[in-house]
Amino acid sequence: MPDSQPQPPHHSSSPTPSSSPSSWGVAEPAPLLLCGARLTDGRTVDVRLGGGRIEAVGTAGSLAAPATRACGSRIDLTGYLLLPAPAEPHAHADTALSADAGGPLSYDPEDVQRRATEAALLQLGHGATALRAQVRVGDMAGLGALTAVLRAGRSLRGLAELSTVAVPRLLTGVAGADGLAVLRDAVKMGASVVGGCPDLDPDPTGYVEAVLELASEHGCPVDLHTDASDPARLARIAAMAGGLRPGVTLGPCGGLARLPAEVAARAADRLAAAGVTVVCLPQGGCGGVERLGAAPVRLLRAAGVRVAAGSGALRDVSNPVGRGDPLEAAYLLASRDGLSPEDAYDAVSASARTVLGLPEVRVEAGFPAELLAVRGDGLAGVLSLAYSRIVVHRGRVVARTSAVREYCGSAGTAESGLPRQGRGGVS
């Protein structure tokens, strides 16, 4: 029996990159025509890509196929919803995929690079074409973990963009002097964001001051872990962060939800006035904070705080079942926090890209060709059943996931006219 829905152009049981990272380099991508895709506004369109950007968007069948410079210049996206690609604003690449290792966590550079690469590819298969990785520096990790994650980022060039946040444990007092020196070295090595966990330092305010001073000196963004359960401390962070460019991000801020409503509202107002972005972790916590709990997303948004959503732990001891899937994060924001599907997806796409300092993406001519096609009729359906996916980075298809569902043949299913995926029956 033929499929009632078209199959994607490649079939596999798991996300797979289209070629090895080393083969991509920075070569200009071949032209590509995406045909028959549905947009969130209900239109069905063709989208022509070239030079890493969207060249044209027209009604289905209106665009000519690009001049063929490589095989696979045309992809049929009938039955797929085409979206701006999501981004991952808060991953832990150095600890990812370590939950089942047994014994102490290995910070051997080869182990870290392998885990970081595999984790990034898993998240790329979910649709995240850009990722920000939190990396421990100092203590047992030294600078080896950062070196390994930077190498992973270089090996992934052409498949995904991986940026790093240097995260020292201590920055104040005698013990913090070494941490501050390591943090300076980390920035010189290539860490693009200065971060840390002020809640774990004996002097949280002094920790934040040290991070902000170093970030201002080097023109780096700031990304801090905090539970945000101390409103006075959060107010001091907001006061110090106000006006810093290129910006300050806090997360996961789950402690805000445990504060009295009026106290949390005042804290949210201060964060909004300071221009601080909050990255929540709907799928669970991470090693940067000791307590779990979700940030009060609706309260923050009502105050005018930009809220993005990240994955946090990806199968490490903080969350042994973490999936690293941005669509799952959006699903949780919609189903648990009551956001509309559009606002929930914005948190993992447009807002997440803003956190990473990346340009806006729309399915319109002139915008970057960073796209995700998901089988489904509309955004709500996609967030509910996001199985088959096609990921486009810089105008190339870089990952594809195909899910096939079959039902045992029976008169009931045949006569009802229910949709069917896959070929043949189940014996």
VOGU-3710 file (C-alpha; in Angstrom, 3 decimals, decimal comma):
1> mpdsqpqpph> 0,000/0,000/0,000  1,520/3,360/-0,925  2,265/6,005/1,682  -0,422/8,519/2,424  2,336/11,013/3,242  5,550/11,473/1,250  8,779/10,200/2,715  11,741/12,539/3,291  14,574/12,258/0,804  16,665/10,062/3,114
11> hsssptpsss> 15,708/7,312/5,532  17,447/6,406/8,742  16,527/5,384/12,251  18,559/8,191/13,798  19,884/11,647/12,927  22,835/11,466/10,536  24,971/14,240/9,086  25,054/14,422/5,323  28,834/14,075/5,217  31,833/14,165/7,463
21> psswgvaepa> 32,615/17,515/9,107  36,028/17,745/7,464  34,494/17,616/4,001  32,397/20,725/4,526  34,978/23,392/5,267  33,742/26,828/4,283  32,988/26,094/0,621  29,992/27,881/-0,819  26,956/25,576/-0,755  25,344/24,402/-3,975
31> plllcgarlt> 21,971/25,945/-4,844  18,999/24,127/-3,346  15,240/24,291/-3,968  12,856/23,288/-1,190  9,499/22,483/-2,768  5,995/22,435/-1,361  6,796/23,367/2,236  4,088/24,697/4,509  4,726/27,837/6,573  3,214/28,680/9,951
41> dgrtvdvrlg> 0,852/31,174/8,291  -0,667/28,346/6,241  0,936/29,143/2,890  2,513/26,381/0,811  5,696/27,645/-0,833  8,874/26,873/-2,681  12,076/28,244/-1,145  15,262/28,699/-3,147  18,574/28,753/-1,265  21,940/29,948/-2,498
51> ggrieavgta> 25,154/31,245/-1,003  24,026/30,272/2,475  20,957/32,514/2,330  17,340/32,369/1,232  17,257/33,715/-2,322  13,528/33,602/-2,975  10,208/32,417/-1,548  7,265/31,864/-3,886  4,011/29,978/-4,146  4,378/26,249/-4,688
61> gslaapatra> 5,544/25,499/-8,214  6,477/29,094/-9,007  10,254/28,866/-8,594  12,570/27,258/-11,090  15,099/24,756/-9,853  18,552/26,287/-9,426  21,320/25,571/-11,847  22,581/22,132/-10,856  26,103/22,216/-9,464  25,670/19,160/-7,252
71> cgsridltgy> 23,326/16,230/-6,847  20,233/16,686/-4,742  19,448/20,275/-5,757  15,703/19,778/-5,198  13,920/18,436/-2,101  10,196/17,756/-1,888  8,914/19,028/1,479  5,265/18,209/0,916  3,790/17,382/4,317  6,505/19,292/6,199
81> lllpapaeph> 6,335/22,531/8,170  9,307/24,807/7,431  10,642/26,844/10,369  13,637/28,965/11,283  16,118/26,557/12,822  16,292/26,446/16,612  19,480/27,187/18,549  20,802/25,783/21,815  21,695/28,580/24,289  22,667/26,404/27,262
91> ahadtalsad> 24,343/23,025/26,835  27,041/21,330/28,915  29,351/19,847/26,314  32,128/18,782/28,691  29,857/16,568/30,814  27,390/15,416/28,132  26,760/11,686/27,670  28,646/10,768/30,839  25,798/9,455/33,019  26,570/5,804/32,307
101> aggplsydpe> 30,352/6,071/32,429  30,690/4,859/36,008  33,251/6,294/38,376  34,488/9,895/38,412  33,812/12,060/35,385  36,705/11,963/32,927  38,134/15,288/31,830  40,656/13,618/29,556  40,698/15,867/26,466  40,062/12,976/24,077
111> dvqrrateaa> 37,051/11,837/26,099  35,678/15,361/26,329  36,124/16,009/22,618  34,391/12,756/21,712  31,447/13,436/24,014  31,160/17,078/22,969  31,165/16,163/19,289  28,602/13,409/19,700  26,376/15,647/21,811  26,505/18,458/19,259
121> llqlghgata> 25,589/16,038/16,465  22,670/14,702/18,497  21,381/18,232/18,999  22,015/19,063/15,346  19,831/16,094/14,429  17,090/17,648/16,547  17,466/20,898/14,590  19,878/23,113/16,559  22,341/24,527/14,035  24,045/26,757/16,635
131> lraqvrvgdm> 24,984/25,846/20,193  26,496/27,561/23,231  28,456/25,129/25,404  29,187/25,749/29,065  32,686/24,418/29,864  34,300/24,076/33,287  37,746/25,667/33,558  40,189/25,397/36,461  40,126/22,802/39,252  40,401/19,255/37,887
141> aglgaltavl> 39,438/20,289/34,363  42,172/22,897/34,020  42,044/24,173/30,460  41,965/20,697/28,931  38,191/20,482/28,672  38,010/23,872/26,994  40,735/22,881/24,547  38,777/19,734/23,706  35,466/21,551/23,161  37,159/24,165/20,988
151> ragrslrgla> 38,586/21,328/18,880  35,119/19,785/18,644  33,781/23,115/17,424  36,417/23,295/14,699  35,692/19,722/13,590  31,987/20,555/13,288  32,537/23,623/11,120  30,104/23,514/8,215  27,676/21,333/10,158  26,929/23,499/13,192
161> elstvavprl> 28,274/26,526/15,047  29,585/25,720/18,523  30,583/28,574/20,839  31,986/28,177/24,358  31,412/29,712/27,781  34,327/29,504/30,227  32,951/28,574/33,668  35,340/28,848/36,665  34,289/27,653/40,117  35,874/30,321/42,344
171> ltgvagadgl> 36,967/33,870/41,537  37,307/35,589/44,923  39,724/35,350/47,824  43,030/33,507/47,802  41,500/30,404/46,205  39,862/32,512/43,496  43,097/34,065/42,264  43,946/30,928/40,306  40,418/30,797/38,894  40,661/34,360/37,658
181> avlrdavkmg> 44,017/33,651/35,978  42,580/30,545/34,303  39,539/32,534/33,156  41,779/35,115/31,506  43,700/32,345/29,761  40,438/30,773/28,618  39,370/33,965/26,879  42,758/34,219/25,176  42,410/30,605/23,997  39,108/31,286/22,278
191> asvvggcpdl> 36,264/31,085/24,777  33,811/33,598/23,346  31,682/34,067/26,485  32,641/34,673/30,118  30,510/32,731/32,560  30,404/31,132/35,950  28,379/30,146/38,998  28,328/33,000/41,534  26,048/31,002/43,854  28,943/28,601/44,554
201> dpdptgyvea> 31,482/31,307/45,488  31,792/32,544/49,109  31,445/36,084/47,738  28,807/35,961/44,968  28,850/39,724/44,432  32,623/39,781/44,118  32,415/36,866/41,680  29,970/38,740/39,440  32,107/41,879/39,604  35,161/39,909/38,458
211> vlelasehgc> 33,250/38,324/35,559  31,740/41,602/34,394  35,080/43,407/34,585  36,825/40,765/32,494  33,954/40,641/29,998  33,992/44,412/29,622  37,756/44,355/29,112  37,488/41,843/26,260  34,089/42,832/24,853  32,585/39,418/25,621
221> pvdlhtdasd> 29,018/38,465/26,505  28,341/37,162/30,021  26,441/33,965/30,832  25,963/33,181/34,532  24,415/30,202/36,301  22,183/31,175/39,186  19,208/29,688/40,957  17,970/33,282/41,528  16,470/32,334/44,881  18,068/35,322/46,669
231> parlariaam> 16,214/38,477/45,538  18,793/40,850/47,054  21,624/39,109/45,231  19,615/39,109/41,994  18,971/42,832/42,384  22,722/43,457/42,753  23,450/41,387/39,637  20,854/43,337/37,671  22,275/46,653/38,878  25,813/45,677/37,904
241> agglrpgvtl> 24,768/44,163/34,565  22,713/47,094/33,335  24,099/48,555/30,136  26,851/45,973/29,647  27,269/45,128/25,990  27,076/42,713/24,237  24,793/41,521/27,014  24,232/39,429/30,128  22,374/36,130/30,331  21,235/34,402/33,516
251> gpcgglarlp> 19,918/30,884/33,926  18,189/28,709/34,878  16,629/30,975/37,560  14,347/28,266/38,916  14,465/29,847/42,388  12,357/32,759/41,173  9,358/30,455/41,117  9,805/29,691/44,822  9,728/33,347/45,875  6,537/35,138/46,905
261> aevaaraadr> 4,741/36,432/43,835  5,289/40,123/44,599  9,004/39,562/45,309  9,467/37,598/42,091  7,627/40,292/40,131  9,945/43,015/41,458  12,979/40,905/40,580  11,640/40,355/37,066  11,118/44,114/36,667  14,753/44,746/37,647
271> laaagvtvvc> 16,012/42,154/35,153  13,908/43,708/32,401  15,165/47,217/33,197  18,767/45,969/33,078  18,238/44,230/29,727  19,195/40,847/31,168  18,076/37,738/29,286  16,947/34,622/31,160  17,594/31,160/29,726  15,252/28,668/31,357
281> lpqggcggve> 15,745/24,884/31,250  12,312/23,263/30,860  13,777/19,752/30,490  15,642/19,795/33,797  18,584/21,358/35,567  22,308/21,300/35,103  25,467/21,000/37,151  25,782/24,761/37,546  23,059/24,996/40,199  22,235/22,700/43,086
291> rlgaapvrll> 18,419/22,858/42,992  15,965/21,916/40,283  12,892/23,861/39,276  11,601/25,803/36,312  11,784/29,574/36,004  8,431/31,433/36,061  8,401/32,017/32,316  5,075/33,828/32,070  5,942/36,209/34,915  9,286/37,044/33,306
301> raagvrvaag> 7,754/37,598/29,886  5,013/39,790/31,377  7,714/41,978/32,915  9,402/42,380/29,530  12,327/40,011/30,124  13,578/38,215/27,028  13,249/34,499/27,793  15,016/31,789/25,819  14,954/28,066/26,511  17,872/25,651/26,586
311> sgalrdvsnp> 18,448/21,982/27,240  20,873/22,027/30,158  22,200/18,588/30,977  22,352/16,026/28,183  22,498/12,586/29,814  24,936/13,472/32,563  24,519/13,041/36,322  22,357/16,172/36,543  19,820/14,712/34,111  20,584/11,129/33,012
321> vgrgdpleaa> 17,699/11,188/30,516  18,250/14,666/29,062  17,432/14,688/25,351  18,847/18,011/24,260  15,849/18,528/21,984  14,737/22,154/21,504  11,307/21,050/20,291  10,801/19,170/23,548  11,741/22,349/25,436  9,162/24,278/23,393
331> yllasrdgls> 6,581/21,541/23,977  7,091/21,833/27,748  6,783/25,622/27,635  3,477/25,244/25,829  2,027/22,305/27,753  3,280/23,114/31,262  3,776/26,889/31,282  0,842/27,807/29,065  2,734/29,629/26,311  1,242/29,628/22,851
341> pedaydavsa> 3,014/27,297/20,402  4,338/30,389/18,609  5,817/31,937/21,768  7,176/28,581/22,902  8,966/28,038/19,608  10,280/31,606/19,658  12,029/30,781/22,953  14,101/28,049/21,288  14,590/29,824/17,966  14,548/33,617/17,618
351> sartvlglpe> 15,200/34,377/21,304  17,828/31,647/21,545  19,615/33,011/18,475  19,575/36,483/20,031  21,299/35,078/23,132  24,008/33,653/20,877  24,420/36,977/19,051  23,256/35,480/15,759  21,257/37,269/13,052  17,510/36,869/12,836
361> vrveagfpae> 16,089/34,123/10,638  12,786/34,290/8,793  11,561/32,213/5,880  11,906/35,235/3,635  14,319/36,281/0,914  17,610/37,667/2,182  17,659/35,877/5,540  20,214/33,211/6,540  19,343/29,722/5,341  19,145/28,215/8,844
371> llavrgdgla> 16,011/26,102/8,614  14,220/23,125/10,115  11,574/21,138/8,257  9,399/18,933/10,468  6,683/16,601/9,266  3,387/18,030/10,467  0,497/20,286/9,536  1,007/23,144/11,985  3,172/24,325/14,831  1,036/22,761/17,567
381> gvlslaysri> 1,144/19,397/15,808  4,880/19,684/15,243  5,533/20,347/18,938  3,339/17,361/19,813  4,758/14,817/17,335  8,083/16,064/16,013  9,372/12,861/14,492  10,760/13,336/10,972  13,096/16,307/10,564  15,359/17,844/7,918
391> vvhrgrvvar> 17,954/20,348/9,116  19,504/23,058/6,923  22,625/24,982/7,959  24,153/27,649/5,695  21,954/26,478/2,847  22,896/22,786/3,068  20,993/19,809/4,367  23,212/18,705/7,252  21,017/16,182/9,098  17,910/14,132/8,410
401> tsavreycgs> 15,778/11,984/10,688  13,000/9,761/9,350  10,392/8,081/11,526  8,051/5,484/10,026  4,955/4,275/11,852  3,046/1,221/10,709  -0,170/-0,333/12,022  -1,174/-3,949/11,775  -3,492/-4,247/8,769  -7,164/-4,646/9,619
411> agtaesglpr> -10,526/-3,833/8,127  -11,031/-1,144/10,765  -7,962/0,853/9,849  -8,485/0,370/6,128  -12,122/1,431/6,127  -11,654/4,430/8,402  -9,280/6,137/5,995  -6,843/6,951/8,790  -3,469/8,360/7,729  -0,752/5,776/7,279
421> qgrggvs> 3,021/6,096/7,231  5,412/3,523/5,848  4,910/0,722/3,371  3,393/-2,687/3,763  1,778/-4,194/6,804  2,968/-5,509/10,105  2,883/-9,283/10,372
//
